[in-house]
């Protein structure tokens, strides 16, 4: 995601998740984690309107739309409204 959003400091973790970190690696791990949290926060800020929209859709229609694209959301809303209008399940 850092590349896609053109984040200024793209980092990959090159450590081994299957072993304990060495003391000499701690500073690099902390730096990586801080960068990861900062870029995740930037991603949130860039997508806040979409997130708010999906929360509103969930509140209004009971649809969990966080992972849906626009077409999927539209289909679910139409289906929900159709089922309500026809009293079907």
HTML snippet that shows the backbone in 3Dmol.js (N, CA, C, O; Angstrom):
<script src="https://3Dmol.org/build/3Dmol-min.js"></script>
<div id="view" style="width:600px;height:400px;position:relative"></div>
<script>
const pdb = `
ATOM      1  N   UNK A   1       0.819  -1.193   0.000  1.00  0.00           N
ATOM      2  CA  UNK A   1       0.000   0.000   0.000  1.00  0.00           C
ATOM      3  C   UNK A   1       0.860   1.253   0.000  1.00  0.00           C
ATOM      4  O   UNK A   1       0.468   2.273  -0.568  1.00  0.00           O
ATOM      5  N   UNK A   2       2.021   1.191   0.627  1.00  0.00           N
ATOM      6  CA  UNK A   2       2.885   2.370   0.651  1.00  0.00           C
ATOM      7  C   UNK A   2       3.243   2.819  -0.764  1.00  0.00           C
ATOM      8  O   UNK A   2       3.268   4.018  -1.045  1.00  0.00           O
ATOM      9  N   UNK A   3       3.516   1.881  -1.644  1.00  0.00           N
ATOM     10  CA  UNK A   3       3.854   2.216  -3.024  1.00  0.00           C
ATOM     11  C   UNK A   3       2.640   2.814  -3.722  1.00  0.00           C
ATOM     12  O   UNK A   3       2.751   3.844  -4.387  1.00  0.00           O
ATOM     13  N   UNK A   4       1.489   2.179  -3.576  1.00  0.00           N
ATOM     14  CA  UNK A   4       0.262   2.632  -4.234  1.00  0.00           C
ATOM     15  C   UNK A   4      -0.102   4.055  -3.827  1.00  0.00           C
ATOM     16  O   UNK A   4      -0.525   4.852  -4.663  1.00  0.00           O
ATOM     17  N   UNK A   5       0.062   4.374  -2.548  1.00  0.00           N
ATOM     18  CA  UNK A   5      -0.302   5.714  -2.088  1.00  0.00           C
ATOM     19  C   UNK A   5       0.864   6.689  -2.172  1.00  0.00           C
ATOM     20  O   UNK A   5       0.775   7.813  -1.677  1.00  0.00           O
ATOM     21  N   UNK A   6       1.963   6.261  -2.802  1.00  0.00           N
ATOM     22  CA  UNK A   6       3.161   7.074  -3.002  1.00  0.00           C
ATOM     23  C   UNK A   6       3.702   7.619  -1.682  1.00  0.00           C
ATOM     24  O   UNK A   6       4.080   8.786  -1.581  1.00  0.00           O
ATOM     25  N   UNK A   7       3.728   6.755  -0.684  1.00  0.00           N
ATOM     26  CA  UNK A   7       4.268   7.122   0.618  1.00  0.00           C
ATOM     27  C   UNK A   7       5.772   7.377   0.474  1.00  0.00           C
ATOM     28  O   UNK A   7       6.452   6.627  -0.227  1.00  0.00           O
ATOM     29  N   UNK A   8       6.299   8.413   1.118  1.00  0.00           N
ATOM     30  CA  UNK A   8       7.689   8.789   0.883  1.00  0.00           C
ATOM     31  C   UNK A   8       8.738   7.813   1.429  1.00  0.00           C
ATOM     32  O   UNK A   8       9.901   7.892   1.035  1.00  0.00           O
ATOM     33  N   UNK A   9       8.357   6.903   2.318  1.00  0.00           N
ATOM     34  CA  UNK A   9       9.342   5.990   2.900  1.00  0.00           C
ATOM     35  C   UNK A   9       8.802   4.559   2.864  1.00  0.00           C
ATOM     36  O   UNK A   9       8.254   4.075   3.854  1.00  0.00           O
ATOM     37  N   UNK A  10       8.956   3.893   1.737  1.00  0.00           N
ATOM     38  CA  UNK A  10       8.481   2.516   1.579  1.00  0.00           C
ATOM     39  C   UNK A  10       9.522   1.578   2.176  1.00  0.00           C
ATOM     40  O   UNK A  10      10.691   1.607   1.792  1.00  0.00           O
ATOM     41  N   UNK A  11       9.087   0.747   3.117  1.00  0.00           N
ATOM     42  CA  UNK A  11       9.995  -0.193   3.761  1.00  0.00           C
ATOM     43  C   UNK A  11       9.402  -1.594   3.740  1.00  0.00           C
ATOM     44  O   UNK A  11       8.189  -1.776   3.847  1.00  0.00           O
ATOM     45  N   UNK A  12      10.271  -2.566   3.603  1.00  0.00           N
ATOM     46  CA  UNK A  12       9.917  -3.979   3.736  1.00  0.00           C
ATOM     47  C   UNK A  12      10.617  -4.509   4.974  1.00  0.00           C
ATOM     48  O   UNK A  12      11.749  -4.121   5.263  1.00  0.00           O
ATOM     49  N   UNK A  13       9.959  -5.385   5.702  1.00  0.00           N
ATOM     50  CA  UNK A  13      10.604  -6.032   6.843  1.00  0.00           C
ATOM     51  C   UNK A  13      11.388  -7.218   6.330  1.00  0.00           C
ATOM     52  O   UNK A  13      10.827  -8.113   5.696  1.00  0.00           O
ATOM     53  N   UNK A  14      12.684  -7.231   6.601  1.00  0.00           N
ATOM     54  CA  UNK A  14      13.515  -8.312   6.084  1.00  0.00           C
ATOM     55  C   UNK A  14      13.970  -9.279   7.170  1.00  0.00           C
ATOM     56  O   UNK A  14      14.848 -10.111   6.939  1.00  0.00           O
ATOM     57  N   UNK A  15      13.373  -9.172   8.355  1.00  0.00           N
ATOM     58  CA  UNK A  15      13.721 -10.083   9.438  1.00  0.00           C
ATOM     59  C   UNK A  15      13.025 -11.427   9.293  1.00  0.00           C
ATOM     60  O   UNK A  15      12.178 -11.619   8.421  1.00  0.00           O
ATOM     61  N   UNK A  16      13.394 -12.334  10.152  1.00  0.00           N
ATOM     62  CA  UNK A  16      12.823 -13.685  10.157  1.00  0.00           C
ATOM     63  C   UNK A  16      11.792 -13.770  11.286  1.00  0.00           C
ATOM     64  O   UNK A  16      12.139 -13.698  12.465  1.00  0.00           O
ATOM     65  N   UNK A  17      10.531 -13.922  10.909  1.00  0.00           N
ATOM     66  CA  UNK A  17       9.458 -13.987  11.905  1.00  0.00           C
ATOM     67  C   UNK A  17       9.499 -15.271  12.728  1.00  0.00           C
ATOM     68  O   UNK A  17       8.799 -15.378  13.735  1.00  0.00           O
ATOM     69  N   UNK A  18      10.298 -16.237  12.319  1.00  0.00           N
ATOM     70  CA  UNK A  18      10.343 -17.536  12.999  1.00  0.00           C
ATOM     71  C   UNK A  18      11.449 -17.635  14.040  1.00  0.00           C
ATOM     72  O   UNK A  18      11.693 -18.715  14.578  1.00  0.00           O
ATOM     73  N   UNK A  19      12.120 -16.529  14.330  1.00  0.00           N
ATOM     74  CA  UNK A  19      13.135 -16.562  15.381  1.00  0.00           C
ATOM     75  C   UNK A  19      13.062 -15.274  16.188  1.00  0.00           C
ATOM     76  O   UNK A  19      12.531 -14.265  15.724  1.00  0.00           O
ATOM     77  N   UNK A  20      13.602 -15.322  17.399  1.00  0.00           N
ATOM     78  CA  UNK A  20      13.624 -14.144  18.254  1.00  0.00           C
ATOM     79  C   UNK A  20      14.558 -13.096  17.667  1.00  0.00           C
ATOM     80  O   UNK A  20      15.589 -13.426  17.082  1.00  0.00           O
ATOM     81  N   UNK A  21      14.187 -11.835  17.830  1.00  0.00           N
ATOM     82  CA  UNK A  21      15.013 -10.735  17.329  1.00  0.00           C
ATOM     83  C   UNK A  21      16.287 -10.631  18.162  1.00  0.00           C
ATOM     84  O   UNK A  21      16.281 -10.867  19.370  1.00  0.00           O
ATOM     85  N   UNK A  22      17.352 -10.280  17.503  1.00  0.00           N
ATOM     86  CA  UNK A  22      18.633 -10.047  18.172  1.00  0.00           C
ATOM     87  C   UNK A  22      18.675  -8.599  18.664  1.00  0.00           C
ATOM     88  O   UNK A  22      18.025  -7.724  18.091  1.00  0.00           O
ATOM     89  N   UNK A  23      19.439  -8.354  19.721  1.00  0.00           N
ATOM     90  CA  UNK A  23      19.557  -6.993  20.251  1.00  0.00           C
ATOM     91  C   UNK A  23      19.985  -6.002  19.171  1.00  0.00           C
ATOM     92  O   UNK A  23      19.524  -4.861  19.153  1.00  0.00           O
ATOM     93  N   UNK A  24      20.852  -6.433  18.285  1.00  0.00           N
ATOM     94  CA  UNK A  24      21.364  -5.551  17.236  1.00  0.00           C
ATOM     95  C   UNK A  24      20.281  -5.177  16.207  1.00  0.00           C
ATOM     96  O   UNK A  24      20.471  -4.242  15.429  1.00  0.00           O
ATOM     97  N   UNK A  25      19.159  -5.890  16.197  1.00  0.00           N
ATOM     98  CA  UNK A  25      18.075  -5.637  15.240  1.00  0.00           C
ATOM     99  C   UNK A  25      16.976  -4.729  15.788  1.00  0.00           C
ATOM    100  O   UNK A  25      16.134  -4.251  15.028  1.00  0.00           O
ATOM    101  N   UNK A  26      16.977  -4.491  17.078  1.00  0.00           N
ATOM    102  CA  UNK A  26      15.875  -3.800  17.749  1.00  0.00           C
ATOM    103  C   UNK A  26      15.634  -2.404  17.161  1.00  0.00           C
ATOM    104  O   UNK A  26      14.489  -2.047  16.885  1.00  0.00           O
ATOM    105  N   UNK A  27      16.683  -1.618  16.969  1.00  0.00           N
ATOM    106  CA  UNK A  27      16.504  -0.261  16.432  1.00  0.00           C
ATOM    107  C   UNK A  27      15.862  -0.292  15.043  1.00  0.00           C
ATOM    108  O   UNK A  27      14.992   0.529  14.750  1.00  0.00           O
ATOM    109  N   UNK A  28      16.276  -1.218  14.195  1.00  0.00           N
ATOM    110  CA  UNK A  28      15.688  -1.340  12.860  1.00  0.00           C
ATOM    111  C   UNK A  28      14.231  -1.777  12.928  1.00  0.00           C
ATOM    112  O   UNK A  28      13.403  -1.297  12.155  1.00  0.00           O
ATOM    113  N   UNK A  29      13.916  -2.678  13.841  1.00  0.00           N
ATOM    114  CA  UNK A  29      12.536  -3.143  13.998  1.00  0.00           C
ATOM    115  C   UNK A  29      11.647  -1.990  14.463  1.00  0.00           C
ATOM    116  O   UNK A  29      10.542  -1.808  13.952  1.00  0.00           O
ATOM    117  N   UNK A  30      12.131  -1.215  15.433  1.00  0.00           N
ATOM    118  CA  UNK A  30      11.359  -0.071  15.930  1.00  0.00           C
ATOM    119  C   UNK A  30      11.143   0.946  14.815  1.00  0.00           C
ATOM    120  O   UNK A  30      10.038   1.463  14.649  1.00  0.00           O
ATOM    121  N   UNK A  31      12.190   1.233  14.055  1.00  0.00           N
ATOM    122  CA  UNK A  31      12.069   2.170  12.931  1.00  0.00           C
ATOM    123  C   UNK A  31      11.051   1.673  11.910  1.00  0.00           C
ATOM    124  O   UNK A  31      10.223   2.445  11.426  1.00  0.00           O
ATOM    125  N   UNK A  32      11.112   0.385  11.583  1.00  0.00           N
ATOM    126  CA  UNK A  32      10.152  -0.201  10.645  1.00  0.00           C
ATOM    127  C   UNK A  32       8.730  -0.079  11.187  1.00  0.00           C
ATOM    128  O   UNK A  32       7.821   0.316  10.457  1.00  0.00           O
ATOM    129  N   UNK A  33       8.533  -0.413  12.457  1.00  0.00           N
ATOM    130  CA  UNK A  33       7.194  -0.375  13.051  1.00  0.00           C
ATOM    131  C   UNK A  33       6.625   1.044  13.084  1.00  0.00           C
ATOM    132  O   UNK A  33       5.441   1.245  12.812  1.00  0.00           O
ATOM    133  N   UNK A  34       7.460   2.018  13.414  1.00  0.00           N
ATOM    134  CA  UNK A  34       7.000   3.413  13.423  1.00  0.00           C
ATOM    135  C   UNK A  34       6.576   3.828  12.018  1.00  0.00           C
ATOM    136  O   UNK A  34       5.528   4.449  11.841  1.00  0.00           O
ATOM    137  N   UNK A  35       7.389   3.487  11.023  1.00  0.00           N
ATOM    138  CA  UNK A  35       7.053   3.813   9.638  1.00  0.00           C
ATOM    139  C   UNK A  35       5.753   3.119   9.229  1.00  0.00           C
ATOM    140  O   UNK A  35       4.923   3.711   8.539  1.00  0.00           O
ATOM    141  N   UNK A  36       5.576   1.874   9.649  1.00  0.00           N
ATOM    142  CA  UNK A  36       4.374   1.125   9.310  1.00  0.00           C
ATOM    143  C   UNK A  36       3.132   1.768   9.928  1.00  0.00           C
ATOM    144  O   UNK A  36       2.107   1.905   9.259  1.00  0.00           O
ATOM    145  N   UNK A  37       3.217   2.158  11.187  1.00  0.00           N
ATOM    146  CA  UNK A  37       2.087   2.812  11.857  1.00  0.00           C
ATOM    147  C   UNK A  37       1.790   4.155  11.200  1.00  0.00           C
ATOM    148  O   UNK A  37       0.627   4.483  10.967  1.00  0.00           O
ATOM    149  N   UNK A  38       2.824   4.934  10.898  1.00  0.00           N
ATOM    150  CA  UNK A  38       2.615   6.239  10.263  1.00  0.00           C
ATOM    151  C   UNK A  38       1.978   6.100   8.882  1.00  0.00           C
ATOM    152  O   UNK A  38       1.091   6.877   8.529  1.00  0.00           O
ATOM    153  N   UNK A  39       2.421   5.118   8.103  1.00  0.00           N
ATOM    154  CA  UNK A  39       1.836   4.941   6.768  1.00  0.00           C
ATOM    155  C   UNK A  39       0.406   4.406   6.861  1.00  0.00           C
ATOM    156  O   UNK A  39      -0.441   4.750   6.037  1.00  0.00           O
ATOM    157  N   UNK A  40       0.139   3.573   7.853  1.00  0.00           N
ATOM    158  CA  UNK A  40      -1.228   3.081   8.064  1.00  0.00           C
ATOM    159  C   UNK A  40      -2.149   4.237   8.444  1.00  0.00           C
ATOM    160  O   UNK A  40      -3.288   4.301   7.980  1.00  0.00           O
ATOM    161  N   UNK A  41      -1.667   5.142   9.278  1.00  0.00           N
ATOM    162  CA  UNK A  41      -2.447   6.324   9.646  1.00  0.00           C
ATOM    163  C   UNK A  41      -2.703   7.199   8.418  1.00  0.00           C
ATOM    164  O   UNK A  41      -3.807   7.716   8.248  1.00  0.00           O
ATOM    165  N   UNK A  42      -1.697   7.366   7.566  1.00  0.00           N
ATOM    166  CA  UNK A  42      -1.877   8.147   6.337  1.00  0.00           C
ATOM    167  C   UNK A  42      -2.915   7.498   5.435  1.00  0.00           C
ATOM    168  O   UNK A  42      -3.734   8.189   4.830  1.00  0.00           O
ATOM    169  N   UNK A  43      -2.884   6.162   5.343  1.00  0.00           N
ATOM    170  CA  UNK A  43      -3.876   5.436   4.557  1.00  0.00           C
ATOM    171  C   UNK A  43      -5.279   5.682   5.096  1.00  0.00           C
ATOM    172  O   UNK A  43      -6.216   5.891   4.326  1.00  0.00           O
ATOM    173  N   UNK A  44      -5.424   5.657   6.411  1.00  0.00           N
ATOM    174  CA  UNK A  44      -6.714   5.953   7.037  1.00  0.00           C
ATOM    175  C   UNK A  44      -7.191   7.346   6.658  1.00  0.00           C
ATOM    176  O   UNK A  44      -8.348   7.530   6.281  1.00  0.00           O
ATOM    177  N   UNK A  45      -6.303   8.324   6.758  1.00  0.00           N
ATOM    178  CA  UNK A  45      -6.685   9.703   6.428  1.00  0.00           C
ATOM    179  C   UNK A  45      -7.094   9.830   4.960  1.00  0.00           C
ATOM    180  O   UNK A  45      -8.048  10.540   4.643  1.00  0.00           O
ATOM    181  N   UNK A  46      -6.385   9.153   4.073  1.00  0.00           N
ATOM    182  CA  UNK A  46      -6.709   9.213   2.647  1.00  0.00           C
ATOM    183  C   UNK A  46      -8.053   8.562   2.327  1.00  0.00           C
ATOM    184  O   UNK A  46      -8.692   8.910   1.334  1.00  0.00           O
ATOM    185  N   UNK A  47      -8.482   7.622   3.163  1.00  0.00           N
ATOM    186  CA  UNK A  47      -9.702   6.863   2.889  1.00  0.00           C
ATOM    187  C   UNK A  47     -10.824   7.141   3.876  1.00  0.00           C
ATOM    188  O   UNK A  47     -11.800   6.393   3.924  1.00  0.00           O
ATOM    189  N   UNK A  48     -10.702   8.201   4.661  1.00  0.00           N
ATOM    190  CA  UNK A  48     -11.675   8.476   5.715  1.00  0.00           C
ATOM    191  C   UNK A  48     -13.095   8.619   5.170  1.00  0.00           C
ATOM    192  O   UNK A  48     -14.035   8.117   5.785  1.00  0.00           O
ATOM    193  N   UNK A  49     -13.272   9.291   4.034  1.00  0.00           N
ATOM    194  CA  UNK A  49     -14.618   9.462   3.475  1.00  0.00           C
ATOM    195  C   UNK A  49     -15.227   8.121   3.082  1.00  0.00           C
ATOM    196  O   UNK A  49     -16.409   7.881   3.323  1.00  0.00           O
ATOM    197  N   UNK A  50     -14.429   7.250   2.480  1.00  0.00           N
ATOM    198  CA  UNK A  50     -14.925   5.920   2.108  1.00  0.00           C
ATOM    199  C   UNK A  50     -15.265   5.084   3.337  1.00  0.00           C
ATOM    200  O   UNK A  50     -16.247   4.342   3.340  1.00  0.00           O
ATOM    201  N   UNK A  51     -14.464   5.205   4.358  1.00  0.00           N
ATOM    202  CA  UNK A  51     -14.728   4.472   5.599  1.00  0.00           C
ATOM    203  C   UNK A  51     -16.015   4.983   6.244  1.00  0.00           C
ATOM    204  O   UNK A  51     -16.864   4.196   6.665  1.00  0.00           O
ATOM    205  N   UNK A  52     -16.149   6.310   6.319  1.00  0.00           N
ATOM    206  CA  UNK A  52     -17.376   6.894   6.892  1.00  0.00           C
ATOM    207  C   UNK A  52     -18.609   6.466   6.102  1.00  0.00           C
ATOM    208  O   UNK A  52     -19.647   6.158   6.687  1.00  0.00           O
ATOM    209  N   UNK A  53     -18.496   6.446   4.771  1.00  0.00           N
ATOM    210  CA  UNK A  53     -19.606   6.003   3.931  1.00  0.00           C
ATOM    211  C   UNK A  53     -19.993   4.566   4.271  1.00  0.00           C
ATOM    212  O   UNK A  53     -21.177   4.265   4.421  1.00  0.00           O
ATOM    213  N   UNK A  54     -19.028   3.695   4.391  1.00  0.00           N
ATOM    214  CA  UNK A  54     -19.300   2.279   4.682  1.00  0.00           C
ATOM    215  C   UNK A  54     -19.883   2.092   6.077  1.00  0.00           C
ATOM    216  O   UNK A  54     -20.729   1.223   6.283  1.00  0.00           O
ATOM    217  N   UNK A  55     -19.442   2.892   7.028  1.00  0.00           N
ATOM    218  CA  UNK A  55     -20.037   2.854   8.372  1.00  0.00           C
ATOM    219  C   UNK A  55     -21.499   3.302   8.293  1.00  0.00           C
ATOM    220  O   UNK A  55     -22.368   2.710   8.933  1.00  0.00           O
ATOM    221  N   UNK A  56     -21.763   4.341   7.513  1.00  0.00           N
ATOM    222  CA  UNK A  56     -23.138   4.816   7.337  1.00  0.00           C
ATOM    223  C   UNK A  56     -24.016   3.768   6.675  1.00  0.00           C
ATOM    224  O   UNK A  56     -25.172   3.594   7.060  1.00  0.00           O
ATOM    225  N   UNK A  57     -23.476   3.067   5.681  1.00  0.00           N
ATOM    226  CA  UNK A  57     -24.226   1.994   5.013  1.00  0.00           C
ATOM    227  C   UNK A  57     -24.544   0.883   6.005  1.00  0.00           C
ATOM    228  O   UNK A  57     -25.650   0.341   6.006  1.00  0.00           O
ATOM    229  N   UNK A  58     -23.579   0.548   6.841  1.00  0.00           N
ATOM    230  CA  UNK A  58     -23.823  -0.485   7.854  1.00  0.00           C
ATOM    231  C   UNK A  58     -24.911  -0.032   8.821  1.00  0.00           C
ATOM    232  O   UNK A  58     -25.804  -0.805   9.166  1.00  0.00           O
ATOM    233  N   UNK A  59     -24.831   1.214   9.252  1.00  0.00           N
ATOM    234  CA  UNK A  59     -25.821   1.726  10.206  1.00  0.00           C
ATOM    235  C   UNK A  59     -27.215   1.800   9.600  1.00  0.00           C
ATOM    236  O   UNK A  59     -28.202   1.528  10.284  1.00  0.00           O
ATOM    237  N   UNK A  60     -27.309   2.164   8.325  1.00  0.00           N
ATOM    238  CA  UNK A  60     -28.618   2.337   7.700  1.00  0.00           C
ATOM    239  C   UNK A  60     -29.215   1.031   7.188  1.00  0.00           C
ATOM    240  O   UNK A  60     -30.419   0.807   7.313  1.00  0.00           O
ATOM    241  N   UNK A  61     -28.385   0.175   6.616  1.00  0.00           N
ATOM    242  CA  UNK A  61     -28.897  -1.032   5.955  1.00  0.00           C
ATOM    243  C   UNK A  61     -28.491  -2.340   6.627  1.00  0.00           C
ATOM    244  O   UNK A  61     -28.985  -3.406   6.259  1.00  0.00           O
ATOM    245  N   UNK A  62     -27.597  -2.265   7.606  1.00  0.00           N
ATOM    246  CA  UNK A  62     -27.127  -3.483   8.258  1.00  0.00           C
ATOM    247  C   UNK A  62     -26.189  -4.302   7.381  1.00  0.00           C
ATOM    248  O   UNK A  62     -26.018  -5.500   7.601  1.00  0.00           O
ATOM    249  N   UNK A  63     -25.583  -3.662   6.391  1.00  0.00           N
ATOM    250  CA  UNK A  63     -24.679  -4.343   5.455  1.00  0.00           C
ATOM    251  C   UNK A  63     -23.240  -4.067   5.878  1.00  0.00           C
ATOM    252  O   UNK A  63     -22.851  -2.912   6.055  1.00  0.00           O
ATOM    253  N   UNK A  64     -22.451  -5.127   6.040  1.00  0.00           N
ATOM    254  CA  UNK A  64     -21.035  -4.958   6.331  1.00  0.00           C
ATOM    255  C   UNK A  64     -20.317  -4.687   5.016  1.00  0.00           C
ATOM    256  O   UNK A  64     -19.989  -5.614   4.275  1.00  0.00           O
ATOM    257  N   UNK A  65     -20.077  -3.417   4.734  1.00  0.00           N
ATOM    258  CA  UNK A  65     -19.559  -3.005   3.433  1.00  0.00           C
ATOM    259  C   UNK A  65     -18.090  -2.620   3.459  1.00  0.00           C
ATOM    260  O   UNK A  65     -17.582  -2.099   2.466  1.00  0.00           O
ATOM    261  N   UNK A  66     -17.403  -2.857   4.547  1.00  0.00           N
ATOM    262  CA  UNK A  66     -16.011  -2.417   4.663  1.00  0.00           C
ATOM    263  C   UNK A  66     -15.109  -2.983   3.569  1.00  0.00           C
ATOM    264  O   UNK A  66     -14.198  -2.293   3.112  1.00  0.00           O
ATOM    265  N   UNK A  67     -15.339  -4.202   3.148  1.00  0.00           N
ATOM    266  CA  UNK A  67     -14.464  -4.826   2.151  1.00  0.00           C
ATOM    267  C   UNK A  67     -15.078  -4.849   0.754  1.00  0.00           C
ATOM    268  O   UNK A  67     -14.497  -5.429  -0.163  1.00  0.00           O
ATOM    269  N   UNK A  68     -16.222  -4.237   0.583  1.00  0.00           N
ATOM    270  CA  UNK A  68     -16.915  -4.288  -0.714  1.00  0.00           C
ATOM    271  C   UNK A  68     -16.491  -3.141  -1.611  1.00  0.00           C
ATOM    272  O   UNK A  68     -16.163  -2.051  -1.142  1.00  0.00           O
ATOM    273  N   UNK A  69     -16.504  -3.407  -2.910  1.00  0.00           N
ATOM    274  CA  UNK A  69     -16.332  -2.323  -3.873  1.00  0.00           C
ATOM    275  C   UNK A  69     -17.683  -1.648  -4.080  1.00  0.00           C
ATOM    276  O   UNK A  69     -18.696  -2.094  -3.541  1.00  0.00           O
ATOM    277  N   UNK A  70     -17.693  -0.577  -4.859  1.00  0.00           N
ATOM    278  CA  UNK A  70     -18.915   0.189  -5.063  1.00  0.00           C
ATOM    279  C   UNK A  70     -20.043  -0.618  -5.670  1.00  0.00           C
ATOM    280  O   UNK A  70     -21.195  -0.483  -5.257  1.00  0.00           O
ATOM    281  N   UNK A  71     -19.727  -1.459  -6.650  1.00  0.00           N
ATOM    282  CA  UNK A  71     -20.757  -2.283  -7.291  1.00  0.00           C
ATOM    283  C   UNK A  71     -21.342  -3.268  -6.289  1.00  0.00           C
ATOM    284  O   UNK A  71     -22.558  -3.459  -6.248  1.00  0.00           O
ATOM    285  N   UNK A  72     -20.498  -3.890  -5.486  1.00  0.00           N
ATOM    286  CA  UNK A  72     -20.978  -4.830  -4.475  1.00  0.00           C
ATOM    287  C   UNK A  72     -21.890  -4.159  -3.460  1.00  0.00           C
ATOM    288  O   UNK A  72     -22.902  -4.724  -3.046  1.00  0.00           O
ATOM    289  N   UNK A  73     -21.518  -2.942  -3.064  1.00  0.00           N
ATOM    290  CA  UNK A  73     -22.361  -2.190  -2.134  1.00  0.00           C
ATOM    291  C   UNK A  73     -23.713  -1.898  -2.764  1.00  0.00           C
ATOM    292  O   UNK A  73     -24.756  -2.090  -2.139  1.00  0.00           O
ATOM    293  N   UNK A  74     -23.685  -1.433  -4.008  1.00  0.00           N
ATOM    294  CA  UNK A  74     -24.945  -1.142  -4.703  1.00  0.00           C
ATOM    295  C   UNK A  74     -25.825  -2.367  -4.813  1.00  0.00           C
ATOM    296  O   UNK A  74     -27.032  -2.285  -4.583  1.00  0.00           O
ATOM    297  N   UNK A  75     -25.238  -3.507  -5.161  1.00  0.00           N
ATOM    298  CA  UNK A  75     -26.008  -4.748  -5.263  1.00  0.00           C
ATOM    299  C   UNK A  75     -26.638  -5.120  -3.932  1.00  0.00           C
ATOM    300  O   UNK A  75     -27.802  -5.518  -3.886  1.00  0.00           O
ATOM    301  N   UNK A  76     -25.886  -4.996  -2.857  1.00  0.00           N
ATOM    302  CA  UNK A  76     -26.412  -5.359  -1.536  1.00  0.00           C
ATOM    303  C   UNK A  76     -27.521  -4.411  -1.098  1.00  0.00           C
ATOM    304  O   UNK A  76     -28.509  -4.848  -0.508  1.00  0.00           O
ATOM    305  N   UNK A  77     -27.373  -3.129  -1.376  1.00  0.00           N
ATOM    306  CA  UNK A  77     -28.431  -2.171  -1.027  1.00  0.00           C
ATOM    307  C   UNK A  77     -29.692  -2.463  -1.827  1.00  0.00           C
ATOM    308  O   UNK A  77     -30.791  -2.480  -1.273  1.00  0.00           O
ATOM    309  N   UNK A  78     -29.539  -2.694  -3.132  1.00  0.00           N
ATOM    310  CA  UNK A  78     -30.710  -3.031  -3.962  1.00  0.00           C
ATOM    311  C   UNK A  78     -31.391  -4.301  -3.474  1.00  0.00           C
ATOM    312  O   UNK A  78     -32.618  -4.365  -3.396  1.00  0.00           O
ATOM    313  N   UNK A  79     -30.597  -5.303  -3.148  1.00  0.00           N
ATOM    314  CA  UNK A  79     -31.163  -6.556  -2.644  1.00  0.00           C
ATOM    315  C   UNK A  79     -31.911  -6.320  -1.331  1.00  0.00           C
ATOM    316  O   UNK A  79     -33.017  -6.826  -1.143  1.00  0.00           O
ATOM    317  N   UNK A  80     -31.308  -5.556  -0.434  1.00  0.00           N
ATOM    318  CA  UNK A  80     -31.940  -5.267   0.849  1.00  0.00           C
ATOM    319  C   UNK A  80     -33.255  -4.523   0.654  1.00  0.00           C
ATOM    320  O   UNK A  80     -34.258  -4.866   1.279  1.00  0.00           O
ATOM    321  N   UNK A  81     -33.259  -3.511  -0.202  1.00  0.00           N
ATOM    322  CA  UNK A  81     -34.480  -2.736  -0.448  1.00  0.00           C
ATOM    323  C   UNK A  81     -35.550  -3.594  -1.130  1.00  0.00           C
ATOM    324  O   UNK A  81     -36.733  -3.477  -0.812  1.00  0.00           O
ATOM    325  N   UNK A  82     -35.141  -4.452  -2.062  1.00  0.00           N
ATOM    326  CA  UNK A  82     -36.098  -5.342  -2.734  1.00  0.00           C
ATOM    327  C   UNK A  82     -36.734  -6.291  -1.727  1.00  0.00           C
ATOM    328  O   UNK A  82     -37.950  -6.480  -1.730  1.00  0.00           O
ATOM    329  N   UNK A  83     -35.914  -6.886  -0.867  1.00  0.00           N
ATOM    330  CA  UNK A  83     -36.453  -7.819   0.127  1.00  0.00           C
ATOM    331  C   UNK A  83     -37.392  -7.121   1.103  1.00  0.00           C
ATOM    332  O   UNK A  83     -38.397  -7.696   1.522  1.00  0.00           O
ATOM    333  N   UNK A  84     -37.066  -5.885   1.463  1.00  0.00           N
ATOM    334  CA  UNK A  84     -37.948  -5.126   2.344  1.00  0.00           C
ATOM    335  C   UNK A  84     -39.272  -4.808   1.638  1.00  0.00           C
ATOM    336  O   UNK A  84     -40.343  -4.943   2.230  1.00  0.00           O
ATOM    337  N   UNK A  85     -39.193  -4.390   0.388  1.00  0.00           N
ATOM    338  CA  UNK A  85     -40.396  -3.998  -0.354  1.00  0.00           C
ATOM    339  C   UNK A  85     -41.320  -5.179  -0.644  1.00  0.00           C
ATOM    340  O   UNK A  85     -42.537  -5.012  -0.731  1.00  0.00           O
ATOM    341  N   UNK A  86     -40.743  -6.374  -0.794  1.00  0.00           N
ATOM    342  CA  UNK A  86     -41.537  -7.555  -1.143  1.00  0.00           C
ATOM    343  C   UNK A  86     -41.800  -8.446   0.077  1.00  0.00           C
ATOM    344  O   UNK A  86     -42.448  -9.486  -0.045  1.00  0.00           O
ATOM    345  N   UNK A  87     -41.313  -8.054   1.219  1.00  0.00           N
ATOM    346  CA  UNK A  87     -41.451  -8.864   2.446  1.00  0.00           C
ATOM    347  C   UNK A  87     -40.920 -10.276   2.256  1.00  0.00           C
ATOM    348  O   UNK A  87     -41.490 -11.240   2.766  1.00  0.00           O
ATOM    349  N   UNK A  88     -39.841 -10.384   1.530  1.00  0.00           N
ATOM    350  CA  UNK A  88     -39.197 -11.695   1.329  1.00  0.00           C
ATOM    351  C   UNK A  88     -37.912 -11.764   2.130  1.00  0.00           C
ATOM    352  O   UNK A  88     -37.370 -10.755   2.580  1.00  0.00           O
ATOM    353  N   UNK A  89     -37.439 -13.010   2.294  1.00  0.00           N
ATOM    354  CA  UNK A  89     -36.173 -13.233   3.023  1.00  0.00           C
ATOM    355  C   UNK A  89     -35.120 -13.711   2.080  1.00  0.00           C
ATOM    356  O   UNK A  89     -33.986 -13.956   2.493  1.00  0.00           O
TER     357      UNK A  89
END
`;
const viewer = $3Dmol.createViewer("view");
viewer.addModel(pdb, "pdb");
viewer.setStyle({}, {cartoon: {color: "spectrum"}});
viewer.zoomTo();
viewer.render();
</script>
